[in-house]
Amino acid sequence: MKQPSLFIPHGGGPCFFMDPSDGDRLHSDPMWHPMQAYLTGLMSDLPERPKAMLIVSAHWEEPSFTVHGGSQPSLLFDYSGFPPHTYALRWDAPGDPALAGRVVSLLSDAGFPVGQETDRGWDHGVFIPMKVALPDAGIPVMQLSLRRDLDPAAHIAAGRALAGLRDEGVLIIGSGMSFHNMRVRGPEGTDRAVEWDDALNSAVTDPDPQRRAARVSAWDQLPEARFAHPREEHLLPLMVALGAGADDPARLDHRSTVLGWTVSAYRFG
């Protein structure tokens, strides 16, 4: 069955695997629980178990779109300052070299230069949310990088080039955060974060697919855009998910508040 495409929040570091005994009040706070509950139910809300997953994480950028084609990647613990047990987490999902080859072909056919590599591990934008959503790690995964220029139109176009994979049972996931300004924590930014999130929701869920893409591509013209994203790498996975959603309806899939930020997830199809 045809799979949707998703944009999901991946939390803060290993937040879903922290507890108060770790001595880190910020990342063990119950405020993360609604987001964790959303991720826990992610697979049960799909039409069927995906045959494979293609994940675009905010934590991998390359000069051109780059495909991870490894067969059994390790984990890349690309966070720092957390308790030792968070560097011993396991999530042993296999890679999918065949899917990687399909992605390379589809992006190349769409006119994109495409890189390939096999050695990089799954970064925490992949393994942290997916360890919550798929603890058995039983579905093959392929990761696609962002393009370092962070051009929203190019990322939407790349998603459109990959949209047909959904008909083959591939779940396409953009993993980021709809709000990501690490200089803002606490209630002083809440009203501005809500204003941004309301504007983003309006653009992402626009019922006209062409207008939706145009509005989201021009995200930096929305109210409080640069307050929400001083640098937009955590928003760009949304562009790929939106492009992969093609002309299918879009919906707000989750909304919660962490660190004083309003954070949203979206589903296309």
Contacts in CASP RR format, 6 or more apart in sequence:
PFRMAT RR
TARGET T0000
AUTHOR 0000-0000-0000
METHOD contacts of the structure
MODEL  1
MKQPSLFIPHGGGPCFFMDPSDGDRLHSDPMWHPMQAYLTGLMSDLPERP
KAMLIVSAHWEEPSFTVHGGSQPSLLFDYSGFPPHTYALRWDAPGDPALA
GRVVSLLSDAGFPVGQETDRGWDHGVFIPMKVALPDAGIPVMQLSLRRDL
DPAAHIAAGRALAGLRDEGVLIIGSGMSFHNMRVRGPEGTDRAVEWDDAL
NSAVTDPDPQRRAARVSAWDQLPEARFAHPREEHLLPLMVALGAGADDPA
RLDHRSTVLGWTVSAYRFG
1 47 0 8 1.000
1 48 0 8 1.000
1 169 0 8 1.000
2 47 0 8 1.000
2 166 0 8 1.000
2 167 0 8 1.000
2 169 0 8 1.000
2 269 0 8 1.000
3 46 0 8 1.000
3 47 0 8 1.000
3 50 0 8 1.000
3 166 0 8 1.000
3 169 0 8 1.000
3 170 0 8 1.000
3 171 0 8 1.000
3 172 0 8 1.000
4 46 0 8 1.000
4 47 0 8 1.000
4 166 0 8 1.000
4 171 0 8 1.000
4 245 0 8 1.000
4 248 0 8 1.000
4 267 0 8 1.000
4 268 0 8 1.000
4 269 0 8 1.000
5 159 0 8 1.000
5 163 0 8 1.000
5 166 0 8 1.000
5 171 0 8 1.000
5 172 0 8 1.000
5 173 0 8 1.000
5 174 0 8 1.000
5 241 0 8 1.000
5 242 0 8 1.000
5 243 0 8 1.000
5 244 0 8 1.000
5 245 0 8 1.000
5 267 0 8 1.000
5 268 0 8 1.000
5 269 0 8 1.000
6 42 0 8 1.000
6 171 0 8 1.000
6 172 0 8 1.000
6 173 0 8 1.000
6 174 0 8 1.000
6 241 0 8 1.000
6 253 0 8 1.000
6 265 0 8 1.000
6 266 0 8 1.000
6 267 0 8 1.000
6 268 0 8 1.000
7 173 0 8 1.000
7 174 0 8 1.000
7 175 0 8 1.000
7 176 0 8 1.000
7 178 0 8 1.000
7 237 0 8 1.000
7 238 0 8 1.000
7 241 0 8 1.000
7 242 0 8 1.000
7 265 0 8 1.000
7 266 0 8 1.000
8 38 0 8 1.000
8 39 0 8 1.000
8 42 0 8 1.000
8 129 0 8 1.000
8 173 0 8 1.000
8 174 0 8 1.000
8 175 0 8 1.000
8 176 0 8 1.000
8 254 0 8 1.000
8 265 0 8 1.000
9 35 0 8 1.000
9 129 0 8 1.000
9 175 0 8 1.000
9 176 0 8 1.000
9 177 0 8 1.000
9 178 0 8 1.000
9 254 0 8 1.000
9 263 0 8 1.000
9 264 0 8 1.000
9 265 0 8 1.000
10 57 0 8 1.000
10 58 0 8 1.000
10 124 0 8 1.000
10 125 0 8 1.000
10 128 0 8 1.000
10 129 0 8 1.000
10 175 0 8 1.000
10 176 0 8 1.000
10 177 0 8 1.000
11 32 0 8 1.000
11 35 0 8 1.000
11 128 0 8 1.000
11 129 0 8 1.000
11 177 0 8 1.000
11 258 0 8 1.000
12 27 0 8 1.000
12 32 0 8 1.000
12 79 0 8 1.000
12 128 0 8 1.000
12 258 0 8 1.000
13 27 0 8 1.000
13 79 0 8 1.000
13 82 0 8 1.000
13 124 0 8 1.000
13 128 0 8 1.000
14 27 0 8 1.000
14 79 0 8 1.000
14 82 0 8 1.000
14 86 0 8 1.000
14 89 0 8 1.000
14 124 0 8 1.000
14 128 0 8 1.000
15 27 0 8 1.000
15 28 0 8 1.000
15 32 0 8 1.000
15 128 0 8 1.000
16 32 0 8 1.000
16 35 0 8 1.000
16 36 0 8 1.000
16 39 0 8 1.000
16 128 0 8 1.000
16 129 0 8 1.000
16 131 0 8 1.000
16 132 0 8 1.000
17 85 0 8 1.000
17 86 0 8 1.000
17 89 0 8 1.000
17 128 0 8 1.000
17 131 0 8 1.000
18 24 0 8 1.000
18 27 0 8 1.000
18 28 0 8 1.000
18 82 0 8 1.000
18 83 0 8 1.000
18 86 0 8 1.000
19 28 0 8 1.000
20 28 0 8 1.000
22 28 0 8 1.000
22 82 0 8 1.000
22 83 0 8 1.000
23 83 0 8 1.000
24 82 0 8 1.000
24 83 0 8 1.000
26 185 0 8 1.000
26 259 0 8 1.000
27 82 0 8 1.000
31 256 0 8 1.000
31 257 0 8 1.000
31 258 0 8 1.000
31 259 0 8 1.000
32 258 0 8 1.000
34 254 0 8 1.000
34 256 0 8 1.000
35 254 0 8 1.000
35 256 0 8 1.000
35 258 0 8 1.000
35 263 0 8 1.000
36 132 0 8 1.000
38 253 0 8 1.000
38 254 0 8 1.000
38 256 0 8 1.000
38 265 0 8 1.000
39 129 0 8 1.000
39 132 0 8 1.000
39 133 0 8 1.000
40 132 0 8 1.000
40 133 0 8 1.000
41 133 0 8 1.000
42 133 0 8 1.000
42 134 0 8 1.000
43 49 0 8 1.000
43 133 0 8 1.000
43 134 0 8 1.000
46 171 0 8 1.000
48 169 0 8 1.000
49 139 0 8 1.000
50 139 0 8 1.000
50 169 0 8 1.000
50 170 0 8 1.000
50 171 0 8 1.000
51 139 0 8 1.000
51 140 0 8 1.000
51 168 0 8 1.000
51 169 0 8 1.000
51 170 0 8 1.000
52 96 0 8 1.000
52 99 0 8 1.000
52 139 0 8 1.000
52 140 0 8 1.000
52 141 0 8 1.000
52 142 0 8 1.000
52 169 0 8 1.000
52 170 0 8 1.000
52 171 0 8 1.000
53 130 0 8 1.000
53 139 0 8 1.000
53 140 0 8 1.000
53 141 0 8 1.000
53 142 0 8 1.000
53 170 0 8 1.000
53 171 0 8 1.000
53 172 0 8 1.000
53 173 0 8 1.000
54 99 0 8 1.000
54 103 0 8 1.000
54 141 0 8 1.000
54 142 0 8 1.000
54 143 0 8 1.000
54 144 0 8 1.000
54 162 0 8 1.000
54 165 0 8 1.000
54 170 0 8 1.000
54 171 0 8 1.000
54 172 0 8 1.000
54 173 0 8 1.000
55 125 0 8 1.000
55 126 0 8 1.000
55 130 0 8 1.000
55 141 0 8 1.000
55 142 0 8 1.000
55 143 0 8 1.000
55 144 0 8 1.000
55 173 0 8 1.000
55 174 0 8 1.000
55 175 0 8 1.000
56 143 0 8 1.000
56 144 0 8 1.000
56 145 0 8 1.000
56 146 0 8 1.000
56 172 0 8 1.000
56 173 0 8 1.000
56 174 0 8 1.000
56 175 0 8 1.000
56 236 0 8 1.000
56 237 0 8 1.000
56 240 0 8 1.000
56 241 0 8 1.000
57 123 0 8 1.000
57 125 0 8 1.000
57 126 0 8 1.000
57 143 0 8 1.000
57 146 0 8 1.000
57 174 0 8 1.000
57 175 0 8 1.000
57 176 0 8 1.000
57 237 0 8 1.000
58 125 0 8 1.000
58 146 0 8 1.000
58 175 0 8 1.000
58 176 0 8 1.000
58 177 0 8 1.000
58 180 0 8 1.000
58 233 0 8 1.000
58 234 0 8 1.000
58 236 0 8 1.000
58 237 0 8 1.000
59 78 0 8 1.000
59 123 0 8 1.000
59 124 0 8 1.000
59 125 0 8 1.000
59 233 0 8 1.000
60 66 0 8 1.000
60 120 0 8 1.000
60 123 0 8 1.000
60 143 0 8 1.000
60 145 0 8 1.000
60 146 0 8 1.000
61 145 0 8 1.000
61 146 0 8 1.000
61 147 0 8 1.000
61 148 0 8 1.000
61 150 0 8 1.000
61 233 0 8 1.000
62 115 0 8 1.000
62 145 0 8 1.000
62 146 0 8 1.000
62 147 0 8 1.000
62 148 0 8 1.000
63 147 0 8 1.000
63 148 0 8 1.000
64 112 0 8 1.000
64 113 0 8 1.000
64 114 0 8 1.000
64 115 0 8 1.000
64 147 0 8 1.000
65 107 0 8 1.000
65 112 0 8 1.000
65 113 0 8 1.000
65 114 0 8 1.000
65 115 0 8 1.000
65 144 0 8 1.000
65 145 0 8 1.000
65 146 0 8 1.000
65 147 0 8 1.000
65 158 0 8 1.000
66 114 0 8 1.000
66 115 0 8 1.000
66 116 0 8 1.000
66 117 0 8 1.000
66 144 0 8 1.000
66 145 0 8 1.000
67 100 0 8 1.000
67 101 0 8 1.000
67 103 0 8 1.000
67 104 0 8 1.000
67 107 0 8 1.000
67 114 0 8 1.000
67 115 0 8 1.000
67 116 0 8 1.000
67 117 0 8 1.000
67 142 0 8 1.000
67 143 0 8 1.000
67 144 0 8 1.000
67 145 0 8 1.000
68 95 0 8 1.000
68 100 0 8 1.000
68 117 0 8 1.000
68 118 0 8 1.000
68 120 0 8 1.000
68 121 0 8 1.000
68 142 0 8 1.000
68 143 0 8 1.000
68 144 0 8 1.000
68 145 0 8 1.000
69 95 0 8 1.000
69 96 0 8 1.000
69 97 0 8 1.000
69 100 0 8 1.000
69 101 0 8 1.000
69 116 0 8 1.000
69 117 0 8 1.000
69 118 0 8 1.000
69 142 0 8 1.000
70 95 0 8 1.000
70 97 0 8 1.000
70 100 0 8 1.000
70 118 0 8 1.000
70 119 0 8 1.000
71 94 0 8 1.000
71 95 0 8 1.000
71 97 0 8 1.000
71 118 0 8 1.000
72 92 0 8 1.000
72 94 0 8 1.000
72 95 0 8 1.000
73 95 0 8 1.000
73 120 0 8 1.000
73 121 0 8 1.000
73 122 0 8 1.000
73 143 0 8 1.000
74 121 0 8 1.000
74 122 0 8 1.000
75 89 0 8 1.000
75 90 0 8 1.000
75 91 0 8 1.000
75 121 0 8 1.000
75 122 0 8 1.000
75 127 0 8 1.000
76 120 0 8 1.000
76 121 0 8 1.000
76 122 0 8 1.000
76 123 0 8 1.000
76 124 0 8 1.000
77 86 0 8 1.000
77 87 0 8 1.000
77 124 0 8 1.000
78 123 0 8 1.000
78 124 0 8 1.000
79 86 0 8 1.000
79 124 0 8 1.000
89 127 0 8 1.000
89 131 0 8 1.000
91 122 0 8 1.000
91 127 0 8 1.000
91 130 0 8 1.000
91 131 0 8 1.000
91 137 0 8 1.000
92 137 0 8 1.000
93 122 0 8 1.000
93 127 0 8 1.000
93 130 0 8 1.000
93 134 0 8 1.000
93 137 0 8 1.000
93 138 0 8 1.000
93 139 0 8 1.000
93 140 0 8 1.000
93 141 0 8 1.000
94 138 0 8 1.000
94 140 0 8 1.000
94 141 0 8 1.000
95 140 0 8 1.000
95 141 0 8 1.000
95 142 0 8 1.000
96 140 0 8 1.000
96 141 0 8 1.000
96 142 0 8 1.000
99 140 0 8 1.000
99 142 0 8 1.000
99 165 0 8 1.000
99 170 0 8 1.000
100 116 0 8 1.000
100 142 0 8 1.000
102 165 0 8 1.000
103 114 0 8 1.000
103 142 0 8 1.000
103 144 0 8 1.000
103 162 0 8 1.000
103 165 0 8 1.000
104 114 0 8 1.000
104 115 0 8 1.000
104 116 0 8 1.000
106 161 0 8 1.000
106 162 0 8 1.000
106 164 0 8 1.000
106 165 0 8 1.000
107 114 0 8 1.000
107 158 0 8 1.000
107 161 0 8 1.000
107 162 0 8 1.000
108 114 0 8 1.000
109 161 0 8 1.000
110 157 0 8 1.000
110 158 0 8 1.000
110 160 0 8 1.000
110 161 0 8 1.000
112 154 0 8 1.000
112 157 0 8 1.000
112 158 0 8 1.000
112 161 0 8 1.000
120 143 0 8 1.000
122 130 0 8 1.000
122 141 0 8 1.000
122 143 0 8 1.000
123 143 0 8 1.000
125 175 0 8 1.000
125 176 0 8 1.000
126 141 0 8 1.000
126 143 0 8 1.000
126 175 0 8 1.000
129 175 0 8 1.000
130 137 0 8 1.000
130 141 0 8 1.000
131 137 0 8 1.000
144 158 0 8 1.000
144 240 0 8 1.000
146 155 0 8 1.000
146 233 0 8 1.000
146 236 0 8 1.000
146 237 0 8 1.000
147 154 0 8 1.000
147 155 0 8 1.000
147 158 0 8 1.000
150 231 0 8 1.000
150 232 0 8 1.000
150 233 0 8 1.000
150 236 0 8 1.000
152 216 0 8 1.000
152 217 0 8 1.000
152 218 0 8 1.000
152 219 0 8 1.000
152 232 0 8 1.000
152 236 0 8 1.000
152 239 0 8 1.000
153 217 0 8 1.000
155 236 0 8 1.000
155 239 0 8 1.000
155 240 0 8 1.000
155 243 0 8 1.000
156 213 0 8 1.000
156 216 0 8 1.000
156 217 0 8 1.000
156 239 0 8 1.000
156 240 0 8 1.000
156 242 0 8 1.000
156 243 0 8 1.000
157 243 0 8 1.000
158 240 0 8 1.000
158 243 0 8 1.000
159 172 0 8 1.000
159 239 0 8 1.000
159 240 0 8 1.000
159 241 0 8 1.000
159 242 0 8 1.000
159 243 0 8 1.000
159 244 0 8 1.000
159 245 0 8 1.000
160 243 0 8 1.000
160 244 0 8 1.000
160 246 0 8 1.000
162 172 0 8 1.000
162 240 0 8 1.000
162 244 0 8 1.000
163 172 0 8 1.000
163 243 0 8 1.000
163 244 0 8 1.000
163 245 0 8 1.000
163 246 0 8 1.000
165 172 0 8 1.000
165 244 0 8 1.000
166 172 0 8 1.000
166 244 0 8 1.000
166 245 0 8 1.000
172 240 0 8 1.000
172 241 0 8 1.000
172 244 0 8 1.000
172 245 0 8 1.000
173 237 0 8 1.000
173 241 0 8 1.000
174 237 0 8 1.000
174 238 0 8 1.000
174 240 0 8 1.000
174 241 0 8 1.000
175 237 0 8 1.000
176 234 0 8 1.000
176 235 0 8 1.000
176 237 0 8 1.000
176 238 0 8 1.000
177 234 0 8 1.000
177 235 0 8 1.000
177 261 0 8 1.000
177 263 0 8 1.000
178 197 0 8 1.000
178 200 0 8 1.000
178 228 0 8 1.000
178 234 0 8 1.000
178 235 0 8 1.000
178 238 0 8 1.000
178 262 0 8 1.000
178 263 0 8 1.000
178 264 0 8 1.000
178 265 0 8 1.000
179 193 0 8 1.000
179 196 0 8 1.000
179 197 0 8 1.000
179 228 0 8 1.000
179 229 0 8 1.000
179 261 0 8 1.000
179 262 0 8 1.000
179 263 0 8 1.000
180 228 0 8 1.000
180 229 0 8 1.000
180 234 0 8 1.000
180 235 0 8 1.000
180 261 0 8 1.000
181 227 0 8 1.000
181 228 0 8 1.000
181 229 0 8 1.000
181 230 0 8 1.000
181 261 0 8 1.000
183 230 0 8 1.000
184 193 0 8 1.000
184 227 0 8 1.000
184 259 0 8 1.000
184 260 0 8 1.000
184 261 0 8 1.000
185 259 0 8 1.000
185 260 0 8 1.000
186 259 0 8 1.000
186 260 0 8 1.000
187 260 0 8 1.000
189 260 0 8 1.000
190 257 0 8 1.000
190 260 0 8 1.000
190 261 0 8 1.000
190 262 0 8 1.000
192 224 0 8 1.000
192 227 0 8 1.000
192 228 0 8 1.000
193 224 0 8 1.000
193 227 0 8 1.000
193 228 0 8 1.000
193 260 0 8 1.000
193 261 0 8 1.000
193 262 0 8 1.000
194 262 0 8 1.000
195 223 0 8 1.000
195 224 0 8 1.000
196 222 0 8 1.000
196 223 0 8 1.000
196 224 0 8 1.000
196 225 0 8 1.000
196 227 0 8 1.000
196 228 0 8 1.000
196 262 0 8 1.000
197 228 0 8 1.000
197 255 0 8 1.000
197 262 0 8 1.000
197 263 0 8 1.000
197 264 0 8 1.000
199 222 0 8 1.000
199 223 0 8 1.000
199 224 0 8 1.000
200 216 0 8 1.000
200 219 0 8 1.000
200 222 0 8 1.000
200 228 0 8 1.000
200 264 0 8 1.000
201 252 0 8 1.000
201 264 0 8 1.000
202 215 0 8 1.000
203 212 0 8 1.000
203 215 0 8 1.000
203 216 0 8 1.000
203 219 0 8 1.000
203 222 0 8 1.000
204 212 0 8 1.000
204 216 0 8 1.000
204 238 0 8 1.000
204 242 0 8 1.000
204 250 0 8 1.000
204 252 0 8 1.000
204 266 0 8 1.000
205 212 0 8 1.000
205 250 0 8 1.000
205 251 0 8 1.000
205 252 0 8 1.000
205 266 0 8 1.000
206 212 0 8 1.000
206 215 0 8 1.000
206 250 0 8 1.000
207 249 0 8 1.000
209 246 0 8 1.000
209 247 0 8 1.000
209 248 0 8 1.000
212 242 0 8 1.000
212 250 0 8 1.000
213 242 0 8 1.000
213 243 0 8 1.000
216 238 0 8 1.000
216 239 0 8 1.000
216 242 0 8 1.000
217 239 0 8 1.000
219 225 0 8 1.000
219 229 0 8 1.000
219 232 0 8 1.000
219 235 0 8 1.000
220 226 0 8 1.000
220 232 0 8 1.000
229 235 0 8 1.000
238 266 0 8 1.000
241 266 0 8 1.000
241 268 0 8 1.000
242 250 0 8 1.000
242 266 0 8 1.000
242 268 0 8 1.000
243 268 0 8 1.000
244 268 0 8 1.000
245 268 0 8 1.000
245 269 0 8 1.000
246 268 0 8 1.000
248 268 0 8 1.000
248 269 0 8 1.000
249 268 0 8 1.000
249 269 0 8 1.000
250 266 0 8 1.000
250 267 0 8 1.000
250 268 0 8 1.000
250 269 0 8 1.000
251 266 0 8 1.000
251 267 0 8 1.000
252 264 0 8 1.000
252 265 0 8 1.000
252 266 0 8 1.000
253 264 0 8 1.000
253 265 0 8 1.000
253 266 0 8 1.000
253 267 0 8 1.000
254 264 0 8 1.000
254 265 0 8 1.000
255 262 0 8 1.000
255 263 0 8 1.000
255 264 0 8 1.000
255 265 0 8 1.000
256 262 0 8 1.000
256 263 0 8 1.000
257 263 0 8 1.000
END
